[in-house]
Amino acid sequence: MVKKGMQIGLLIFGMTFGAGNLIFPPSLGFQAGPLFWPAIIGFIISGVGMPVVSLIMGTFNPGGFRAEMNKKISPLFSLVLLTLIYLAIGPLMAIPRTAATSFSVGILPLAGDGTLQLAVYTALYFALAWWLSITPSKLLSRIGKILTPLFAVMIVALFVLGLSAFTTTELTAPAGNYAISAFGSGFIEGYNTVDTIAAFAFCIIALQTLRQMGFSSQREYYISVWAAGASVAILMAALYLGLGLLGNHFPIPESVYQNPAVNLGAYVLTQASYSVFGPVGVWFLAVMVAITCFTTSVGLIAAVSEFFASEFPRLSYKAYVTIITLFSFAAANLGLNQIIQVTLPLLLFVYPMAITVVLLIIVNKFVSLSRIGMRLAVAAAAVCAVIDILHQFAHLEMAGQMLSYLPLGTSGLGWIVPVGVAIALSFILPEKVTGSVDVAEDLHG
């Protein structure tokens, strides 16, 4: 039971740990400075805790998050939210980001910067990703058992040797929002990993793999799910902490961290590899980053294609794999920073609703909740997210004032209290819904 769960955990970890997981922790570590610990705790809560809980809650129901949201809120909301999530973690952001990150961090030092080099690399990258994604039943053997252990060992070697080489940081004060709210900024930075909403997608892969393994009892199934979640949590938290500490101790010249065009996380990874491994460092970094990002890309292409083939069956799974791969190839050639900037508003809109859905599922496992109240909770998360987006990106003064009236509003977490109030109302409002579910027979073998 535990062994099956750990195998699935390795697969999900390999697909989850990709572009953002590599570049954001070192950047956080450097920018947080002496406030590293509250920042990294916030990051781990949103970047590890919520994704793992989401994975477990979604996998407990053989119908995944679609079945949960159909019952608790509405089928239309379920379809719309999941479509937005799959687009965000798919061709609009996460998939092209994996290719752009692996090129910027690992390949660019070898091939040089240029549109031609990026185009050639991403063409080869997505051609191989397409080939592996076409047969999702083979993902466990190809990713979980081979590629995942390889890149995990390489990352550990980098930050362990790096921490022994760099013991101080030149940045003596927290930078930017970390000086205002280190925990809140770290929590928001965890959004950028996209792992909580990626968990919505990877539930499909986890459920398919569970069906392939077969289970003799519901108890065995649940133990395997918990073992998978624990494996993912331990691996991700350990690597986040190590990469964050590496960034916290790494000396970055002022001319570099004051340059908005420089991605600090990518800079730390690149320079640390060169410093630790010497001339071989450029090849070490290229292989490590390429494999890390590639496993995520393959998993996302497969998961997104499975969703769209199921919900919009006019096209086959293989057709969706081809379309998503081609679109991601085109988007990847926009460049890493451009991808992050363009898609961040979509993340800020979807993330609070996704976390709210997970919270509702957790609470509903223990007590009956009102469907009306649960709808209010999701609506509260959506409204607060829109206000935050209007403040950050449209620079509306009224939106900023509204956020100032909300507890935690200035830290980007203004949705938490309104959602909490709506969940509390769900205890007393009518149209109660129970959260119990039995494991489907087809998961038993």
C-alpha positions in Angstrom: 0.0 0.0 0.0 2.6 2.5 1.1 4.9 1.4 -1.8 2.2 2.1 -4.3 1.6 5.5 -2.8 5.2 6.4 -2.9 5.5 5.4 -6.5 2.5 7.7 -7.4 4.1 10.3 -5.2 7.3 10.2 -7.2 5.3 10.5 -10.4 3.3 13.5 -9.2 6.3 15.2 -7.6 8.2 14.8 -10.9 5.4 16.3 -12.9 4.8 19.1 -10.3 8.3 20.2 -9.6 9.3 22.3 -12.6 10.0 25.8 -13.8 8.6 27.9 -11.0 9.7 25.5 -8.3 13.3 26.0 -9.4 13.5 29.8 -9.8 11.2 31.2 -7.2 12.7 29.8 -3.9 16.2 31.2 -4.6 14.7 34.6 -5.5 12.7 34.6 -2.4 15.7 33.6 -0.3 17.7 36.6 -1.5 14.9 39.2 -1.4 13.7 38.2 2.1 17.2 38.6 3.6 17.0 38.4 7.4 13.2 37.7 7.2 13.9 34.4 5.3 12.1 32.1 7.7 8.7 33.7 7.8 8.9 34.2 4.0 9.8 30.6 3.3 7.2 29.3 5.8 4.5 31.3 3.9 5.9 30.0 0.6 5.8 26.4 1.8 2.3 26.7 3.1 0.9 27.9 -0.3 3.5 26.1 -2.4 3.5 22.7 -0.6 0.7 22.5 1.9 -2.2 23.6 -0.3 -1.1 21.6 -3.4 -0.7 18.4 -1.4 -4.0 18.8 0.5 -5.6 19.6 -2.9 -4.1 16.5 -4.4 -5.3 14.3 -1.5 -8.8 15.8 -1.4 -9.3 15.5 -5.2 -8.0 12.0 -5.4 -10.2 10.8 -2.5 -13.2 11.2 -4.9 -12.8 8.9 -7.9 -14.6 11.7 -9.9 -11.9 14.2 -9.0 -12.6 17.9 -8.4 -15.2 18.0 -11.1 -17.5 15.7 -9.2 -16.9 17.5 -5.9 -17.7 20.9 -7.4 -20.7 19.6 -9.3 -22.2 18.5 -6.0 -21.2 21.4 -3.8 -21.6 24.4 -6.1 -22.8 23.8 -9.6 -21.8 21.9 -12.8 -21.5 25.1 -14.8 -19.1 26.7 -12.2 -17.2 23.5 -12.1 -16.7 23.4 -15.8 -15.8 27.2 -16.0 -13.3 27.1 -13.1 -11.6 23.9 -14.3 -11.4 25.2 -17.8 -9.6 28.4 -16.5 -7.4 26.3 -14.3 -6.4 23.9 -17.1 -5.7 26.8 -19.5 -3.6 28.6 -16.8 -1.5 25.5 -16.0 -1.5 24.5 -19.6 -0.8 26.4 -22.8 -1.3 29.9 -21.4 1.4 29.7 -18.8 2.9 26.7 -17.1 3.7 24.5 -20.1 5.5 27.2 -22.1 7.1 28.5 -18.9 8.8 25.1 -18.4 10.5 25.4 -21.8 11.4 29.1 -21.5 12.9 28.5 -18.0 15.0 25.5 -19.0 16.3 27.5 -22.0 17.0 30.7 -20.0 18.7 29.0 -17.1 20.3 25.9 -18.6 20.6 26.2 -22.4 21.3 29.9 -23.0 24.8 29.8 -21.4 25.7 27.0 -23.9 23.9 28.1 -27.1 23.9 31.8 -26.5 20.9 34.2 -26.5 18.8 34.6 -29.6 15.4 33.9 -31.1 16.8 31.2 -33.4 18.4 29.3 -30.5 15.2 29.5 -28.5 13.1 28.3 -31.4 15.4 25.3 -32.1 15.5 24.3 -28.5 11.8 24.6 -27.9 11.0 22.7 -31.1 13.1 19.8 -29.9 11.8 20.1 -26.4 8.1 20.0 -27.4 8.6 17.3 -30.0 9.9 15.0 -27.3 7.2 16.1 -24.9 4.6 15.3 -27.5 6.0 11.9 -28.1 5.9 11.0 -24.3 2.5 12.6 -23.7 0.8 10.6 -26.5 0.9 7.4 -24.2 -0.1 8.6 -20.7 -0.2 5.0 -19.4 3.6 4.9 -19.6 4.2 8.1 -17.5 4.9 6.2 -14.2 7.7 4.1 -15.7 9.3 6.9 -17.7 9.0 9.8 -15.3 8.3 8.5 -11.8 11.0 5.8 -11.8 13.7 7.3 -14.0 13.7 11.1 -14.6 12.4 12.2 -11.2 15.1 10.6 -9.0 17.7 11.9 -11.4 16.8 15.6 -11.2 16.1 15.4 -7.5 19.6 14.1 -6.7 21.1 16.8 -8.9 19.2 19.6 -7.2 20.2 18.3 -3.7 23.8 18.2 -4.8 23.7 21.8 -6.0 22.2 23.4 -2.9 24.2 21.2 -0.4 27.5 22.1 -2.1 26.4 25.6 -2.6 25.5 26.2 1.0 28.9 24.9 2.1 30.5 27.4 -0.3 28.4 30.5 0.4 27.7 31.4 4.0 26.8 35.1 3.8 24.6 37.4 1.7 25.3 41.0 0.7 21.7 42.0 1.0 21.2 43.2 4.6 17.6 44.3 4.4 14.5 42.7 3.0 13.6 43.9 -0.5 10.3 45.2 -1.8 7.1 43.7 -0.3 9.2 41.4 1.9 10.0 44.4 4.1 6.3 45.0 4.6 5.0 41.4 5.0 7.5 38.7 4.7 5.1 35.9 5.4 2.4 37.3 3.1 4.8 37.9 0.3 6.2 34.4 0.6 2.6 33.1 0.6 1.8 35.0 -2.6 5.1 33.9 -4.2 3.9 30.4 -3.7 1.0 31.2 -6.1 3.6 31.5 -8.9 4.5 27.9 -8.6 1.0 27.1 -9.9 1.1 23.9 -7.9 -2.2 24.2 -6.0 -4.2 24.6 -9.3 -1.8 22.0 -10.9 -3.0 19.6 -8.3 -6.5 19.9 -9.7 -5.1 18.6 -13.0 -2.7 16.0 -11.7 -5.6 14.3 -9.9 -6.5 12.9 -13.3 -3.1 11.4 -13.7 -3.1 10.1 -10.1 -6.5 8.5 -10.6 -5.5 6.8 -13.9 -2.3 5.4 -12.2 -4.3 4.2 -9.3 -6.7 2.3 -11.6 -3.8 0.7 -13.3 -2.4 -0.6 -10.0 -5.7 -1.9 -8.6 -6.7 -2.1 -4.9 -8.3 -4.9 -2.8 -10.1 -2.6 -0.4 -11.0 1.0 0.2 -8.6 1.2 3.1 -5.7 0.2 0.9 -6.7 2.9 -1.6 -6.9 5.6 1.1 -3.5 4.6 2.6 -1.9 4.8 -0.8 -3.3 8.3 -1.4 -2.0 9.5 1.9 1.4 7.9 1.2 1.5 9.7 -2.2 0.7 13.0 -0.6 3.3 12.6 2.1 6.0 11.7 -0.4 5.2 14.8 -2.5 5.2 17.1 0.6 8.5 15.9 2.0 10.3 16.0 -1.3 9.0 19.5 -2.3 9.5 21.1 1.1 13.1 19.8 1.3 14.0 21.1 -2.1 12.2 24.4 -1.5 14.1 24.9 1.8 17.4 24.1 0.3 17.0 26.3 -2.8 15.7 29.1 -0.6 18.7 28.9 1.7 21.0 28.9 -1.3 19.5 32.1 -2.5 19.6 33.6 1.0 23.3 33.0 1.3 24.3 33.7 -2.3 26.1 37.1 -2.9 24.4 39.0 -5.7 26.0 42.3 -6.9 23.8 45.4 -6.5 24.0 46.0 -10.2 22.3 42.7 -10.8 19.5 42.8 -8.2 18.7 46.4 -9.2 18.2 45.3 -12.8 14.5 44.5 -13.4 15.4 42.5 -16.5 17.4 39.9 -14.5 15.5 36.9 -13.1 17.2 36.6 -9.6 16.3 32.9 -9.2 17.8 32.0 -12.6 20.9 34.1 -11.8 21.4 32.3 -8.5 21.1 28.8 -10.0 23.4 29.7 -12.9 26.2 31.3 -10.9 26.0 28.7 -8.1 26.4 25.9 -10.6 29.5 27.6 -12.1 31.0 28.3 -8.7 30.5 24.8 -7.4 31.2 22.7 -10.4 33.6 24.9 -12.4 33.6 24.5 -16.2 31.4 21.4 -15.9 28.8 23.6 -14.1 27.3 24.8 -17.4 26.5 21.3 -18.5 25.3 20.2 -15.0 22.9 23.1 -14.9 21.6 22.5 -18.5 20.8 18.8 -17.8 19.3 19.5 -14.3 17.0 22.3 -15.4 16.0 20.6 -18.7 14.9 17.4 -17.0 13.2 19.1 -14.1 11.1 21.3 -16.4 10.6 18.6 -19.0 8.9 16.2 -16.6 6.4 18.9 -15.6 5.7 19.8 -19.2 4.9 16.2 -20.1 2.6 15.7 -17.1 0.8 18.9 -17.8 0.3 18.2 -21.5 -1.2 14.8 -20.6 -3.4 16.1 -17.8 -4.8 19.1 -19.8 -5.4 16.9 -22.8 -7.2 14.4 -20.7 -9.5 17.1 -19.3 -10.4 18.7 -22.6 -10.9 15.3 -24.3 -13.3 14.3 -21.5 -15.2 17.6 -21.4 -15.1 18.6 -25.0 -14.9 15.2 -26.9 -15.3 16.6 -30.4 -11.5 16.2 -30.6 -9.5 13.1 -29.5 -6.9 13.0 -26.7 -4.1 12.8 -29.3 -5.6 15.8 -31.1 -5.6 17.9 -27.9 -2.0 16.8 -27.2 -0.9 18.1 -30.6 -2.8 21.4 -30.3 -1.6 22.1 -26.8 2.0 21.2 -27.7 2.0 23.5 -30.8 0.4 26.4 -28.9 2.9 26.0 -26.0 5.8 26.0 -28.4 4.6 29.3 -29.9 4.0 30.8 -26.4 7.4 29.7 -25.1 9.1 31.8 -27.7 7.8 35.0 -26.1 10.4 34.6 -23.3 10.2 33.7 -19.6 9.6 37.1 -17.9 6.9 38.0 -20.5 5.0 34.8 -19.9 5.0 35.4 -16.1 3.9 39.1 -16.4 1.1 38.4 -18.9 -0.5 35.4 -17.0 -0.1 36.6 -13.4 -3.6 38.3 -13.3 -5.2 35.0 -14.3 -3.3 33.3 -11.5 -4.4 35.9 -9.0 -8.0 35.4 -10.1 -8.1 31.6 -10.1 -5.9 30.8 -7.0 -8.2 32.2 -4.3 -11.2 30.3 -5.8 -9.2 27.1 -6.1 -8.0 27.3 -2.5 -11.5 28.1 -1.4 -12.8 25.0 -3.1 -10.2 22.8 -1.4 -11.2 24.3 2.0 -14.8 23.7 1.4 -14.1 20.0 0.4 -12.0 19.6 3.6 -14.7 21.1 5.9 -17.5 19.2 4.1 -15.7 15.9 4.8 -16.6 16.4 8.5 -19.8 18.4 8.6 -22.7 19.1 6.2 -22.5 22.6 4.6 -25.0 24.7 2.8 -24.7 24.8 -1.0 -25.8 28.5 -0.8 -23.0 29.2 1.7 -20.4 27.4 -0.4 -21.5 29.4 -3.4 -21.1 32.6 -1.3 -17.6 31.6 -0.3 -16.5 31.1 -3.9 -18.1 34.3 -4.9 -16.3 36.2 -2.1 -13.0 34.8 -3.2 -13.7 35.8 -6.8 -14.7 39.4 -5.9 -11.7 39.9 -3.7 -9.4 38.5 -6.4 -10.9 41.0 -9.0 -10.4 43.9 -6.6 -6.8 42.9 -6.0 -6.2 42.6 -9.7 -7.7 46.0 -10.4 -5.5 47.5 -7.7 -2.2 45.8 -8.9 -2.6 46.0 -12.6 -5.2 48.7 -13.4 -3.9 50.8 -10.5 -7.4 51.9 -9.5 -7.3 54.0 -6.3 -10.8 52.8 -5.3 -9.7 49.2 -5.4 -6.7 50.0 -3.2 -9.0 51.7 -0.7 -11.4 48.7 -0.7 -8.4 46.3 0.0 -7.3 48.5 2.9 -10.6 47.9 4.6 -10.2 44.1 4.4 -8.1 42.3 7.0 -4.9 41.2 5.4 -5.9 43.1 2.3 -2.6 44.9 1.8 -0.7 41.6 1.9 -2.7 40.1 -1.0 -4.7 37.8 1.3 -7.8 40.0 1.6 -10.0 37.1 0.4 -9.3 34.9 3.5 -11.7 36.6 6.0 -14.7 37.0 3.6 -14.3 33.4 2.6 -14.1 32.4 6.3 -17.3 34.3 7.0 -19.1 32.6 4.1 -17.9 29.1 5.3 -19.2 29.9 8.8 -22.6 30.9 7.2 -22.6 27.5 5.5 -23.1 25.9 8.9 -26.5 27.5 9.3 -27.9 28.3 5.8 -30.3 25.8 4.2 -29.6 23.3 1.3 -27.1 21.2 3.3 -24.8 18.9 1.3 -22.8 16.0 2.8 -19.2 15.4 1.8 -18.9 11.6 2.1 -18.0 9.6 -0.9 -17.1 5.9 -1.6 -14.3 4.8 -3.7 -15.5 3.6 -7.0 -15.4 -0.1 -7.8 -13.2 0.5 -10.9 -10.4 1.7 -8.6 -10.2 -1.7 -7.0 -8.8 -3.4 -10.0 
